[in-house]
Amino acid sequence: KIWTENWPGWFQTFGESNPHRPPEDVAFSVARFFGKGGSVQNYYVYHGGTNFDRTAGGPFITTSYDYDAPIDEYGLKRFPKWAHLKELHKSIKLCEHSLLFGNSTLLSLGPQQEADVYTDHSGGCVAFLANIDSEKDKVVTFRNRQYDLPAWSVSILPDCKNVVFNTAKVRSQTLMVDMVPETLQASKPDQWSIFTERIGIWDKNDFVRNEFVDHINTTKDSTDYLWHTTSFDVDRNYPASGNHPILNIGSKGHAVHAFLNNMLIGSAYGNGSESSFSVQMPINLKAGKNEIALLSMTVGLKSAGPYYEWVGAGLTSVNISGMQNGTMDLSSNNWAYKIGLEGEHYRLFKPDQGNNQRWRPQSEPPKHQPLTWYKVNVDVPQGDDPVGLDMQSMGKGLVWLNGNAIGRYWPRTSPTDDRCTPSCDYRGKFSPNKCRAGCGKPTQRWYHVPRSWFHPSGNTLVVFEEQGGDPTKITFSRRVATSVCSFVSENYPSIDLESWDKSISDENPLAAKVQLSCPKGKNISSIKFASFGDPSGTCRSYQQGSCHHPDSLSVVEKACLNINSCTVSLSDEGFGEDPCPGVTKTLAIEADCS
């Protein structure tokens, strides 16, 4: 059996909430696969990435291809997912001889509980105890021993006796990562330069048709942009008629900006589920000649599905309703076409292309102005943390650093009701819509900028803004691990996977323990929460329960403060007398790193 794509998360499209797959469910799927005789399993993807330039597909897939992967887009390990899967892999590795050379037997342990047992000729025995009930925890009996199996979990026993790993019991810490802003440090006082695109045909047109052409077939994906322009006359008595005309646009996708008489009157887009769209825009016409310029755009090419190479894009219909004589159909007008932007033609994004004379220096750049190129010289962000560019203040467009294409930016806000849940239940079959977050927030606010793209000095940031934004609020942000959390219960596996072997007796098993570690160069500077008892919640929102040991904070501070890493056993003598006999205790900790 070969599993080529196990999704540890999912991609994201502009305008939707953030998908998430819990580490408990990823681990459950892998453990079940190998328990059922799997040979090769591959994560897609294990290391998140970035769709630099215009390489994002979909269409509408974001520039970030982070994928909620065990290693994130910036190259940082995502805890606890990375560490939980690492422990899973080690646990399976302990079983390798029996898995490779043994014979398997399936045993029923209950209605939805079972054991896959592997025995080999050397006497080795391996068991995968599974509870596939998505709601109820169970206690099962296997070889005259009882085992606690949380719902939707697998316990791995490399000797058919000791549990070294359970997919639902996450022992590893959670590492909280924040984007810490840095002011966009300009290298010169009069730092900004601008170039304003001409609306419509900015040079000789490429061709004229009395119909709409396919966008992708026309541009050959050499650019996202294709201009369509036409004109029509309005009777001089029309403005006094009292009519309220509506511009109606139909498109196969992916987006359009509409200009009437050189003024932006509206924009419309499809989305990751449906590229095509139609839009109605109220307009004010003038007597005489009126000019319409429509900037059609692609947002990545379709990359999957049947016959996806034949899926087109672009405008399909344009008309104006509400005229004196009914509807004016402009679809068969003479449309002049121009491929790409003037700034692209002059390669304004390349600082060494001899195009400086086209830029206009300004001490204060214009704000909320469509079709504008901005250029500014910036300093390198301090330190060696990964860097993201915060584009929340902008609309939609493209951005470059030192001629390197960071990619499309579009902090498009997801709907407030886009399938988000207040908490994520890992139990049950996974789907990309199951555990979403970030509703009502920008789909992608930060854009990864590799530090290798920076020069020691003289860095040039170029932004092309389609709709209008405030470039003075653009900032670099450093991706920094700021705090660590852990949530471990007494019944969690306590065996050290690095040193365990089958000859070790389990007559006096070790107590479960919490292990905290800040990134290299940082120490645990404060303990923000500590509770030994029955706390609840998630990292940064833990709460004390009805059972709480009063010395919890002092025990943790004594063990952890002002050092890089620490270990706290749930049997620590500092906890003294049991605060609530008969209750399975949990130790929850949140600590700052600095």
C-alpha positions as CSV (number, residue, x, y, z in Angstrom):
1,K,0.0,0.0,0.0
2,I,1.3,3.4,-1.0
3,W,-0.4,6.7,0.2
4,T,0.9,9.5,-2.0
5,E,-0.9,12.5,-0.6
6,N,-1.8,12.7,3.1
7,W,-3.0,16.3,3.6
8,P,-1.7,17.8,6.9
9,G,-3.8,20.9,6.1
10,W,-5.2,22.6,3.0
11,F,-4.5,25.5,0.7
12,Q,-6.3,28.8,0.9
13,T,-8.0,31.0,-1.7
14,F,-8.3,34.7,-1.6
15,G,-11.5,35.7,0.2
16,E,-12.0,32.6,2.3
17,S,-11.3,31.7,5.9
18,N,-8.2,29.8,7.1
19,P,-8.4,25.9,6.9
20,H,-6.7,23.9,9.7
21,R,-6.2,20.1,10.2
22,P,-5.6,19.2,13.9
23,P,-2.4,17.2,14.6
24,E,-4.5,14.6,16.4
25,D,-6.3,13.7,13.2
26,V,-3.2,13.7,11.0
27,A,-1.5,11.3,13.4
28,F,-4.7,9.2,13.6
29,S,-4.7,8.8,9.8
30,V,-1.0,7.8,9.6
31,A,-1.3,5.3,12.5
32,R,-4.4,3.7,11.0
33,F,-2.6,3.4,7.6
34,F,0.5,1.6,9.0
35,G,-1.7,-0.5,11.4
36,K,-3.6,-1.8,8.3
37,G,-0.4,-2.8,6.5
38,G,0.6,0.4,4.8
39,S,4.1,0.5,3.3
40,V,4.8,4.1,2.2
41,Q,3.0,7.3,3.3
42,N,3.8,10.8,2.0
43,Y,2.6,14.1,3.3
44,Y,1.5,16.7,0.9
45,V,2.8,19.1,1.9
46,Y,5.3,18.6,4.8
47,H,7.0,22.0,4.3
48,G,4.7,25.0,3.4
49,G,5.9,27.3,0.7
50,T,5.3,30.5,-1.2
51,N,3.8,31.0,-4.7
52,F,6.2,33.8,-5.6
53,D,5.5,36.0,-8.6
54,R,2.4,34.8,-10.5
55,T,2.9,31.1,-9.9
56,A,-0.1,30.5,-7.7
57,G,-2.8,28.4,-9.4
58,G,-6.3,27.5,-8.4
59,P,-7.4,30.0,-9.6
60,F,-7.5,32.3,-6.6
61,I,-5.0,30.3,-4.5
62,T,-3.2,32.7,-2.2
63,T,0.5,33.7,-2.6
64,S,1.1,31.8,0.6
65,Y,1.1,28.1,0.2
66,D,1.6,27.5,3.9
67,Y,-0.9,24.6,3.9
68,D,-0.9,24.4,7.8
69,A,2.0,22.1,7.2
70,P,4.3,20.7,9.9
71,I,7.0,23.2,8.7
72,D,5.5,26.5,7.8
73,E,6.0,28.8,4.8
74,Y,8.8,30.7,6.6
75,G,10.7,27.5,7.4
76,L,9.7,27.4,11.1
77,K,8.5,24.2,12.8
78,R,4.8,24.3,13.6
79,F,4.3,23.1,17.1
80,P,2.6,20.9,18.2
81,K,2.0,19.4,14.8
82,W,5.6,18.9,13.8
83,A,6.6,17.4,17.2
84,H,3.5,15.2,17.5
85,L,4.2,13.7,14.1
86,K,7.9,13.3,15.0
87,E,6.9,11.2,18.0
88,L,4.5,9.2,15.8
89,H,7.2,8.5,13.3
90,K,9.6,7.4,16.1
91,S,6.9,5.1,17.6
92,I,6.2,3.4,14.2
93,K,10.0,3.0,13.8
94,L,10.1,1.1,17.1
95,C,7.7,-1.4,15.4
96,E,9.5,-1.8,12.1
97,H,10.8,-5.4,12.5
98,S,7.4,-6.9,13.3
99,L,5.7,-4.7,10.7
100,L,8.1,-5.8,8.0
101,F,8.5,-9.4,8.8
102,G,5.5,-10.4,11.0
103,N,2.1,-11.7,10.3
104,S,-1.0,-9.6,11.1
105,T,-4.1,-10.5,13.0
106,L,-7.2,-8.3,13.5
107,L,-8.9,-8.5,16.9
108,S,-12.3,-6.9,17.9
109,L,-12.1,-5.0,21.2
110,G,-15.6,-3.6,21.0
111,P,-18.3,-2.3,18.5
112,Q,-15.9,0.3,17.1
113,Q,-12.7,-0.7,18.7
114,E,-10.1,-3.1,17.3
115,A,-6.5,-4.2,17.5
116,D,-4.2,-4.9,14.6
117,V,-1.5,-7.2,16.0
118,Y,1.8,-8.1,14.2
119,T,3.9,-11.1,15.5
120,D,7.2,-12.3,14.0
121,H,9.3,-15.4,14.3
122,S,11.7,-13.8,16.8
123,G,9.0,-13.4,19.3
124,G,8.4,-9.7,18.5
125,C,4.8,-8.4,18.9
126,V,3.4,-5.0,17.9
127,A,-0.2,-3.8,18.4
128,F,-2.2,-0.8,17.1
129,L,-5.2,-0.3,19.3
130,A,-7.8,1.8,17.6
131,N,-11.0,3.5,18.7
132,I,-12.8,4.7,15.6
133,D,-15.8,6.0,17.5
134,S,-15.9,9.7,16.7
135,E,-17.7,10.6,20.0
136,K,-17.0,8.3,22.9
137,D,-13.8,7.4,24.8
138,K,-13.5,3.8,25.6
139,V,-11.5,1.5,28.0
140,V,-10.6,-1.7,26.2
141,T,-9.0,-5.0,27.4
142,F,-6.1,-6.4,25.4
143,R,-4.1,-9.3,26.6
144,N,-5.6,-9.0,30.0
145,R,-4.6,-5.4,30.4
146,Q,-6.9,-2.4,30.3
147,Y,-6.1,0.6,28.0
148,D,-7.7,4.0,27.8
149,L,-8.6,4.9,24.2
150,P,-9.9,8.4,23.5
151,A,-12.4,8.7,20.7
152,W,-10.9,8.7,17.2
153,S,-7.5,7.6,18.4
154,V,-4.8,4.9,18.0
155,S,-2.4,3.7,20.7
156,I,0.9,2.2,19.5
157,L,2.3,-0.7,21.6
158,P,5.7,-1.8,20.1
159,D,5.8,-4.8,22.6
160,C,2.1,-5.5,22.7
161,K,2.2,-4.2,26.3
162,N,3.4,-0.6,26.7
163,V,1.7,2.4,25.1
164,V,4.5,4.6,23.7
165,F,2.1,6.9,21.8
166,N,-1.5,7.8,21.5
167,T,-2.6,10.0,18.5
168,A,-5.1,12.0,20.6
169,K,-2.7,12.7,23.5
170,V,-0.4,15.6,22.4
171,R,2.6,15.6,24.7
172,S,4.6,18.2,22.8
173,Q,4.4,21.9,23.4
174,T,2.6,24.5,21.4
175,L,4.8,27.3,20.1
176,M,3.0,30.6,19.5
177,V,4.4,32.7,16.6
178,D,3.6,36.3,16.0
179,M,4.3,38.8,13.3
180,V,6.1,41.6,15.0
181,P,5.9,44.8,13.0
182,E,8.9,47.0,12.1
183,T,8.6,50.5,10.6
184,L,9.4,50.6,6.9
185,Q,12.7,52.3,7.3
186,A,13.4,54.5,4.3
187,S,16.9,55.1,3.1
188,K,16.4,58.6,1.9
189,P,14.2,61.6,3.1
190,D,12.4,62.0,-0.2
191,Q,12.0,58.3,-0.5
192,W,8.9,57.8,-2.6
193,S,8.5,57.7,-6.4
194,I,5.3,57.1,-8.3
195,F,4.1,56.2,-11.8
196,T,0.5,56.4,-12.8
197,E,-0.9,54.0,-15.3
198,R,-2.9,55.4,-18.2
199,I,-6.5,54.1,-18.1
200,G,-7.3,51.9,-21.2
201,I,-5.2,51.8,-24.3
202,W,-1.8,53.2,-23.1
203,D,-0.2,52.8,-26.5
204,K,-1.2,51.5,-29.9
205,N,-3.9,48.9,-29.4
206,D,-3.0,45.2,-30.1
207,F,-6.2,44.5,-32.0
208,V,-9.9,45.4,-32.4
209,R,-12.8,43.0,-32.3
210,N,-16.5,43.4,-32.2
211,E,-16.7,40.5,-29.7
212,F,-15.0,39.4,-26.5
213,V,-12.0,37.1,-26.7
214,D,-10.7,34.6,-24.2
215,H,-8.4,36.3,-21.7
216,I,-5.9,33.5,-21.2
217,N,-5.7,32.5,-24.9
218,T,-5.0,36.2,-25.7
219,T,-2.4,37.0,-23.0
220,K,-0.8,33.5,-23.1
221,D,-0.3,34.0,-19.3
222,S,2.4,36.6,-20.0
223,T,0.5,39.0,-17.6
224,D,-2.6,39.1,-15.4
225,Y,-4.0,42.1,-17.2
226,L,-6.0,42.7,-20.4
227,W,-7.6,46.0,-21.3
228,H,-10.9,46.3,-23.2
229,T,-12.1,49.7,-24.3
230,T,-15.1,51.0,-26.2
231,S,-17.1,54.2,-26.6
232,F,-20.7,55.1,-27.3
233,D,-22.8,58.2,-27.7
234,V,-25.6,59.5,-25.4
235,D,-28.2,61.9,-26.5
236,R,-27.7,65.4,-25.1
237,N,-31.2,65.3,-23.6
238,Y,-30.4,62.1,-21.7
239,P,-29.1,63.6,-18.4
240,A,-32.4,65.3,-17.9
241,S,-34.5,62.2,-18.5
242,G,-34.4,61.0,-14.9
243,N,-33.3,57.5,-15.8
244,H,-30.8,55.5,-13.6
245,P,-28.6,53.4,-15.9
246,I,-26.9,50.3,-14.7
247,L,-23.7,48.8,-16.2
248,N,-24.0,45.0,-16.3
249,I,-20.9,42.9,-16.8
250,G,-20.6,39.1,-17.2
251,S,-17.3,37.3,-17.0
252,K,-15.9,33.8,-16.9
253,G,-13.4,35.2,-14.4
254,H,-11.4,36.1,-12.6
255,A,-11.8,39.8,-11.8
256,V,-12.5,43.2,-13.4
257,H,-12.0,46.9,-12.7
258,A,-14.4,49.1,-14.5
259,F,-13.7,52.7,-15.5
260,L,-16.2,55.1,-17.1
261,N,-14.7,58.3,-18.5
262,N,-11.4,57.7,-16.8
263,M,-13.0,57.2,-13.3
264,L,-13.0,53.9,-11.4
265,I,-16.7,53.0,-10.9
266,G,-16.3,49.5,-9.4
267,S,-14.7,46.1,-9.2
268,A,-15.9,42.6,-9.2
269,Y,-14.4,39.1,-8.6
270,G,-15.1,35.5,-8.6
271,N,-13.8,33.2,-5.9
272,G,-12.1,29.9,-5.3
273,S,-15.4,28.0,-5.7
274,E,-16.7,29.8,-8.7
275,S,-14.5,31.9,-11.0
276,S,-17.3,33.3,-13.1
277,F,-19.4,36.3,-11.9
278,S,-21.8,39.0,-13.0
279,V,-22.0,42.5,-11.6
280,Q,-24.3,45.5,-11.8
281,M,-22.9,49.0,-11.3
282,P,-24.9,52.2,-11.1
283,I,-23.4,54.8,-13.5
284,N,-23.7,58.4,-14.4
285,L,-23.5,59.1,-18.1
286,K,-22.7,62.4,-19.8
287,A,-24.2,63.8,-23.0
288,G,-22.2,63.0,-26.0
289,K,-19.3,60.5,-26.1
290,N,-18.8,58.1,-23.1
291,E,-15.8,55.8,-22.8
292,I,-15.7,52.5,-21.0
293,A,-12.4,50.8,-20.1
294,L,-12.5,47.4,-18.5
295,L,-9.4,45.9,-17.0
296,S,-9.9,42.1,-16.9
297,M,-7.6,40.1,-14.7
298,T,-6.6,36.5,-13.9
299,V,-5.7,35.4,-10.4
300,G,-3.8,32.2,-11.2
301,L,-4.6,29.5,-13.7
302,K,-6.8,26.5,-13.1
303,S,-4.5,23.7,-11.9
304,A,-6.9,20.7,-11.4
305,G,-10.1,19.1,-12.5
306,P,-11.4,17.6,-15.8
307,Y,-10.2,19.3,-19.0
308,Y,-8.9,22.2,-16.9
309,E,-6.6,23.3,-19.8
310,W,-9.7,24.3,-21.7
311,V,-11.2,26.4,-18.9
312,G,-11.0,30.0,-20.1
313,A,-11.4,33.4,-18.5
314,G,-12.5,36.9,-19.4
315,L,-15.5,39.0,-20.2
316,T,-18.6,37.5,-21.8
317,S,-21.1,40.3,-21.9
318,V,-21.5,44.0,-21.3
319,N,-24.7,46.1,-21.5
320,I,-26.3,49.2,-20.0
321,S,-29.8,48.8,-18.7
322,G,-32.1,51.6,-17.7
323,M,-31.6,53.7,-20.9
324,Q,-34.4,55.7,-22.5
325,N,-34.8,53.0,-25.2
326,G,-34.3,50.0,-22.8
327,T,-31.0,48.2,-22.7
328,M,-27.9,49.1,-24.7
329,D,-26.0,46.0,-25.6
330,L,-22.3,46.8,-26.0
331,S,-21.0,43.2,-26.4
332,S,-20.8,43.5,-30.2
333,N,-19.3,47.0,-30.1
334,N,-15.8,47.5,-31.5
335,W,-13.6,46.7,-28.6
336,A,-9.9,47.8,-28.6
337,Y,-7.6,45.4,-26.7
338,K,-4.3,46.0,-25.0
339,I,-2.3,43.2,-23.4
340,G,-0.6,44.1,-20.1
341,L,0.2,47.3,-18.3
342,E,2.4,50.2,-19.3
343,G,4.5,49.7,-16.1
344,E,5.0,46.1,-17.0
345,H,6.1,47.1,-20.5
346,Y,8.7,49.5,-19.1
347,R,9.7,46.9,-16.5
348,L,9.3,49.3,-13.6
349,F,9.8,46.5,-11.1
350,K,13.4,46.1,-12.2
351,P,15.6,48.7,-10.5
352,D,18.5,48.3,-13.0
353,Q,16.5,48.7,-16.2
354,G,17.3,52.4,-16.9
355,N,13.6,53.4,-16.3
356,N,14.3,56.0,-13.5
357,Q,13.2,58.8,-15.8
358,R,9.6,57.4,-15.8
359,W,9.3,57.7,-12.0
360,R,8.1,60.9,-10.4
361,P,9.7,61.6,-7.0
362,Q,7.3,62.6,-4.2
363,S,8.0,63.2,-0.5
364,E,4.4,62.0,0.3
365,P,2.9,59.3,-2.0
366,P,-0.7,59.6,-3.1
367,K,-3.2,57.5,-1.2
368,H,-6.2,55.5,-2.3
369,Q,-5.4,56.1,-6.0
370,P,-6.0,53.3,-8.5
371,L,-3.5,52.0,-11.1
372,T,-0.5,53.5,-9.3
373,W,3.1,52.2,-9.1
374,Y,5.0,53.1,-5.9
375,K,8.8,52.8,-5.4
376,V,10.7,53.3,-2.2
377,N,14.2,52.5,-0.9
378,V,14.1,50.6,2.3
379,D,16.6,49.2,4.9
380,V,16.9,45.6,6.0
381,P,14.7,44.5,8.9
382,Q,16.8,43.9,12.0
383,G,17.8,40.5,13.2
384,D,17.7,37.1,11.4
385,D,14.0,36.2,11.9
386,P,12.0,35.4,8.8
387,V,10.4,38.4,7.2
388,G,6.9,39.1,6.0
389,L,5.5,42.2,4.2
390,D,2.3,43.6,5.8
391,M,0.0,44.7,3.0
392,Q,-3.2,45.2,5.0
393,S,-3.4,48.9,4.1
394,M,-3.4,48.1,0.4
395,G,-6.1,46.9,-2.0
396,K,-4.9,44.4,-4.7
397,G,-1.8,44.2,-6.9
398,L,1.7,43.0,-7.2
399,V,4.9,43.7,-5.2
400,W,8.7,43.2,-5.8
401,L,11.8,43.6,-3.7
402,N,15.0,44.3,-5.6
403,G,13.4,43.0,-8.8
404,N,12.3,39.8,-7.2
405,A,8.6,39.1,-7.4
406,I,7.1,38.6,-4.0
407,G,3.8,37.9,-5.7
408,R,0.2,38.9,-5.9
409,Y,-1.1,40.6,-2.8
410,W,-4.8,40.9,-1.9
411,P,-5.9,41.3,1.7
412,R,-9.4,40.3,0.7
413,T,-11.6,39.9,3.8
414,S,-13.3,36.5,4.3
415,P,-17.0,36.5,5.2
416,T,-17.8,36.6,8.9
417,D,-19.9,33.4,8.5
418,D,-17.4,31.4,6.4
419,R,-17.7,28.1,8.3
420,C,-15.6,29.2,11.3
421,T,-16.0,27.3,14.6
422,P,-15.2,28.6,18.1
423,S,-13.3,25.4,18.8
424,C,-11.9,22.6,16.6
425,D,-12.9,19.0,17.3
426,Y,-10.3,16.7,15.8
427,R,-12.7,13.7,16.0
428,G,-14.3,12.3,12.9
429,K,-13.6,12.4,9.2
430,F,-11.5,15.4,8.1
431,S,-12.6,17.8,5.4
432,P,-11.1,21.2,4.4
433,N,-14.2,22.9,5.8
434,K,-14.1,21.3,9.2
435,C,-11.8,23.5,11.4
436,R,-11.7,27.0,10.0
437,A,-10.6,30.2,11.6
438,G,-10.1,33.9,10.7
439,C,-13.6,34.7,9.5
440,G,-14.0,38.4,8.9
441,K,-10.3,38.9,8.6
442,P,-8.0,39.4,5.6
443,T,-7.3,36.1,3.9
444,Q,-3.6,37.0,3.6
445,R,-2.1,40.0,5.3
446,W,1.6,39.1,5.3
447,Y,3.7,38.1,2.3
448,H,7.0,36.1,2.8
449,V,10.1,37.9,1.7
450,P,13.2,35.7,1.8
451,R,16.1,37.4,3.7
452,S,18.4,36.4,0.8
453,W,16.6,38.9,-1.4
454,F,17.8,41.8,0.8
455,H,21.0,43.7,0.1
456,P,23.0,45.1,3.0
457,S,21.7,48.5,1.9
458,G,19.9,50.1,-1.1
459,N,16.9,47.9,-1.2
460,T,14.1,48.8,-3.6
461,L,10.5,48.0,-2.9
462,V,8.1,48.4,-5.9
463,V,4.3,48.1,-5.5
464,F,1.7,48.1,-8.2
465,E,-1.7,49.0,-6.7
466,E,-4.8,48.3,-8.8
467,Q,-7.6,49.8,-6.6
468,G,-6.1,52.2,-4.1
469,G,-4.5,51.9,-0.7
470,D,-2.2,53.7,1.8
471,P,1.4,52.8,1.0
472,T,2.7,54.7,4.0
473,K,1.3,52.0,6.3
474,I,3.1,49.1,4.6
475,T,5.5,47.5,7.1
476,F,7.9,44.6,7.3
477,S,7.2,42.2,10.1
478,R,9.5,39.6,11.7
479,R,8.0,36.1,12.3
480,V,8.9,35.6,16.0
481,A,8.2,32.8,18.5
482,T,6.9,34.7,21.5
483,S,5.4,32.1,23.9
484,V,5.1,28.4,24.6
485,C,2.3,26.3,26.1
486,S,1.8,22.8,27.2
487,F,-1.2,20.7,28.3
488,V,-0.4,17.2,29.6
489,S,-2.4,14.8,31.7
490,E,-1.4,12.0,34.1
491,N,-2.7,9.4,31.7
492,Y,-0.5,10.5,28.8
493,P,2.2,8.1,27.6
494,S,5.4,8.8,29.6
495,I,7.9,6.6,27.9
496,D,11.0,8.3,26.5
497,L,11.0,7.3,22.8
498,E,14.7,8.0,22.4
499,S,15.8,5.5,25.0
500,W,13.0,3.0,25.2
501,D,13.6,-0.7,24.4
502,K,11.4,-3.7,24.9
503,S,13.5,-5.1,27.7
504,I,12.4,-2.3,30.0
505,S,9.8,-3.3,32.6
506,D,6.7,-1.2,33.1
507,E,6.2,-2.2,36.7
508,N,7.0,1.3,37.9
509,P,6.1,3.5,35.0
510,L,7.4,7.1,35.0
511,A,5.0,9.9,35.5
512,A,3.9,12.1,32.5
513,K,5.9,15.3,32.2
514,V,5.7,18.7,30.6
515,Q,8.7,19.8,28.5
516,L,9.0,23.5,27.5
517,S,11.6,25.0,25.2
518,C,12.1,28.5,23.7
519,P,13.9,29.0,20.4
520,K,17.6,29.2,20.4
521,G,18.9,32.5,21.9
522,K,15.7,33.0,24.1
523,N,14.8,32.1,27.6
524,I,11.6,31.6,29.5
525,S,11.1,35.1,30.8
526,S,7.7,34.7,32.6
527,I,5.0,32.2,33.4
528,K,1.7,33.7,32.4
529,F,-0.4,30.7,33.5
530,A,0.1,27.5,35.4
531,S,-2.4,25.1,36.9
532,F,-2.1,21.6,38.1
533,G,-5.6,20.1,38.5
534,D,-8.4,20.1,35.9
535,P,-7.7,23.3,33.8
536,S,-9.3,23.7,30.4
537,G,-8.9,25.8,27.2
538,T,-6.2,26.3,24.6
539,C,-2.9,28.1,24.5
540,R,-3.3,31.8,25.5
541,S,-6.8,31.1,26.8
542,Y,-6.3,28.5,29.6
543,Q,-8.6,28.6,32.6
544,Q,-8.5,27.1,36.0
545,G,-11.0,24.4,36.8
546,S,-12.7,23.4,40.0
547,C,-9.5,21.5,41.0
548,H,-6.3,23.7,41.2
549,H,-3.1,23.2,43.2
550,P,-2.3,26.5,44.9
551,D,1.5,26.0,44.4
552,S,1.2,25.4,40.6
553,L,2.8,28.7,39.6
554,S,5.7,28.6,42.1
555,V,6.6,25.0,41.1
556,V,6.7,25.9,37.4
557,E,8.6,29.2,38.0
558,K,11.2,27.4,40.1
559,A,11.8,24.8,37.4
560,C,11.6,27.0,34.3
561,L,12.3,30.7,34.8
562,N,15.2,32.3,33.0
563,I,16.4,29.2,31.2
564,N,16.0,28.1,27.7
565,S,14.2,24.8,28.4
566,C,12.8,22.9,31.3
567,T,10.9,19.8,32.4
568,V,8.2,19.5,35.0
569,S,7.0,16.1,36.1
570,L,3.4,15.7,37.1
571,S,4.7,13.9,40.1
572,D,6.9,16.8,41.2
573,E,7.2,16.8,45.0
574,G,6.3,20.5,45.0
575,F,2.7,19.6,44.2
576,G,2.6,17.7,47.5
577,E,-0.8,16.5,48.6
578,D,-3.2,15.5,45.9
579,P,-5.6,18.5,45.5
580,C,-8.5,16.4,44.2
581,P,-8.2,12.6,44.7
582,G,-9.9,10.5,42.0
583,V,-9.6,13.2,39.4
584,T,-7.1,12.7,36.5
585,K,-4.8,15.7,36.9
586,T,-3.5,17.9,34.1
587,L,-0.7,20.4,34.1
588,A,-1.3,23.4,31.8
589,I,1.4,26.1,31.4
590,E,1.8,29.2,29.3
591,A,5.2,30.9,29.3
592,D,6.7,33.9,27.5
593,C,10.0,33.6,25.5
594,S,12.3,36.6,25.2
